Amino acid sequence: MSAPRWEGDNRGEGVADATSFVTSAGELLEAMRSPNWVAEQPEAHLLPHLQRACASLPVELLDARTAPDGSFDVQLRWSAEKLRVADVRAAVFSLIGSFAEASTYVRQRRSEATEQMRDMLLFEVVTGFTSGDGAFAAHGHTLRISVSAGT
């Protein structure tokens, strides 16, 4: 048996591969490599959705601005009493759901804490329409959502 993947894991390995999802994931990767695929003005297209979603979640929107690479950098502060990674992740996925398009990629990372922001989590998000996705022309959005502990 391989090393356990979590407490109580007796298998040490999964039951299948994910090759049936590779083609769809590849479509998003291909779109991401297209020049000028990332849409302009995320403040106009994404910020209203973020503001509405934050109002019902245990997060405070501190800042949102477009980075030089076109990504929308969003800073949130966790406002719930307990900071549990699973709870933060659930809230961020709810937030992402407020603006997600047909294809979406999310990656959670730990970010380096600063004096002003400790216990920070970073979520890298790409969402958009690939060439074959519905009524909209192919386009996408990239976001870096950082969540810090409340002070």
C-alpha positions as CSV (number, residue, x, y, z in Angstrom):
1,M,0.0,0.0,0.0
2,S,1.1,3.5,-0.7
3,A,1.3,6.1,2.0
4,P,-2.1,7.0,3.4
5,R,-3.6,10.2,1.8
6,W,-5.6,11.1,4.9
7,E,-6.4,9.8,8.3
8,G,-8.2,6.4,8.0
9,D,-7.2,5.9,4.4
10,N,-6.7,2.1,4.0
11,R,-6.2,2.1,0.2
12,G,-3.3,4.5,-0.3
13,E,-4.5,5.1,-3.9
14,G,-7.6,6.2,-5.8
15,V,-10.1,4.1,-7.8
16,A,-9.7,5.7,-11.3
17,D,-8.0,8.4,-13.4
18,A,-9.6,11.6,-14.7
19,T,-8.9,11.2,-18.4
20,S,-12.5,11.7,-19.3
21,F,-12.2,15.3,-18.2
22,V,-8.9,16.1,-20.0
23,T,-10.4,17.3,-23.2
24,S,-12.7,19.9,-21.5
25,A,-9.9,21.1,-19.2
26,G,-7.6,21.3,-22.3
27,E,-10.1,23.6,-24.0
28,L,-9.8,26.1,-21.1
29,L,-6.0,25.8,-21.2
30,E,-6.0,26.4,-25.0
31,A,-8.2,29.5,-24.5
32,M,-6.0,30.8,-21.7
33,R,-3.0,30.8,-24.2
34,S,-5.0,32.9,-26.8
35,P,-3.7,36.4,-27.1
36,N,-6.0,39.0,-25.6
37,W,-8.4,36.4,-24.3
38,V,-8.6,38.1,-20.9
39,A,-11.4,40.7,-21.0
40,E,-10.8,44.4,-20.1
41,Q,-12.5,46.3,-17.3
42,P,-12.9,43.7,-14.6
43,E,-14.0,46.5,-12.3
44,A,-17.1,46.9,-14.5
45,H,-17.7,43.2,-15.2
46,L,-16.7,41.5,-11.9
47,L,-16.8,44.0,-9.1
48,P,-20.6,44.4,-8.8
49,H,-20.9,40.6,-8.5
50,L,-18.2,40.5,-5.9
51,Q,-19.7,43.3,-3.8
52,R,-23.1,41.7,-3.8
53,A,-21.7,38.3,-2.8
54,C,-19.5,39.7,-0.1
55,A,-22.5,41.2,1.6
56,S,-23.9,37.7,2.3
57,L,-20.5,36.1,3.2
58,P,-18.2,36.3,6.2
59,V,-15.7,38.4,4.3
60,E,-15.0,42.1,3.9
61,L,-13.9,43.5,0.5
62,L,-10.8,45.5,1.2
63,D,-9.5,46.3,-2.3
64,A,-10.0,45.2,-5.9
65,R,-7.9,46.5,-8.7
66,T,-6.5,45.4,-12.1
67,A,-2.9,44.3,-12.1
68,P,-0.5,45.1,-14.9
69,D,-0.9,41.5,-16.3
70,G,-4.7,42.1,-16.6
71,S,-5.6,40.0,-13.5
72,F,-8.1,41.3,-11.1
73,D,-6.5,41.3,-7.7
74,V,-9.1,41.1,-4.9
75,Q,-8.2,41.5,-1.2
76,L,-10.6,40.2,1.4
77,R,-10.6,40.0,5.2
78,W,-12.2,37.0,6.9
79,S,-14.8,38.4,9.4
80,A,-16.0,35.2,11.0
81,E,-14.8,34.4,14.5
82,K,-13.0,31.2,13.6
83,L,-10.6,31.1,10.6
84,R,-10.8,27.5,9.3
85,V,-9.4,26.8,5.9
86,A,-12.4,24.8,4.8
87,D,-14.8,27.6,5.8
88,V,-12.7,30.2,3.9
89,R,-12.6,27.9,0.9
90,A,-16.4,27.4,0.9
91,A,-16.9,31.2,1.1
92,V,-14.5,31.9,-1.7
93,F,-16.2,29.2,-3.9
94,S,-19.5,30.9,-3.2
95,L,-17.9,34.2,-4.2
96,I,-16.5,32.7,-7.4
97,G,-20.0,31.3,-8.2
98,S,-21.3,34.8,-8.3
99,F,-19.3,35.5,-11.5
100,A,-18.1,32.1,-12.8
101,E,-18.6,31.5,-16.5
102,A,-18.8,28.2,-18.4
103,S,-15.2,27.0,-17.7
104,T,-13.5,27.7,-14.4
105,Y,-10.2,26.8,-12.8
106,V,-9.4,27.5,-9.1
107,R,-6.2,26.9,-7.2
108,Q,-5.7,27.6,-3.5
109,R,-2.3,28.5,-2.2
110,R,-0.9,29.8,1.1
111,S,0.5,33.3,0.6
112,E,3.3,34.9,2.6
113,A,1.9,36.9,5.5
114,T,2.8,40.5,6.0
115,E,2.6,42.7,9.1
116,Q,-0.7,44.0,7.9
117,M,-2.2,40.7,6.8
118,R,-1.5,37.4,8.5
119,D,-2.7,33.9,7.8
120,M,-3.3,34.7,4.2
121,L,-4.8,32.3,1.6
122,L,-4.6,33.0,-2.1
123,F,-7.0,31.7,-4.7
124,E,-5.9,31.9,-8.3
125,V,-9.0,31.9,-10.6
126,V,-9.5,31.7,-14.3
127,T,-13.0,31.7,-15.7
128,G,-14.4,32.2,-19.1
129,F,-15.9,31.0,-22.3
130,T,-13.9,28.9,-24.7
131,S,-14.6,29.1,-28.4
132,G,-17.5,26.6,-28.2
133,D,-19.3,27.9,-25.1
134,G,-22.7,29.4,-25.9
135,A,-23.8,32.8,-26.9
136,F,-20.7,34.9,-25.8
137,A,-17.6,35.2,-27.8
138,A,-14.5,33.5,-26.3
139,H,-13.2,35.6,-23.4
140,G,-12.1,35.2,-19.9
141,H,-11.1,36.7,-16.5
142,T,-8.2,36.0,-14.2
143,L,-8.3,36.8,-10.5
144,R,-6.1,36.5,-7.5
145,I,-8.3,36.5,-4.4
146,S,-6.4,36.9,-1.2
147,V,-8.1,36.3,2.2
148,S,-6.5,37.4,5.4
149,A,-7.5,36.8,9.0
150,G,-9.5,39.6,10.7
151,T,-7.6,41.9,13.0
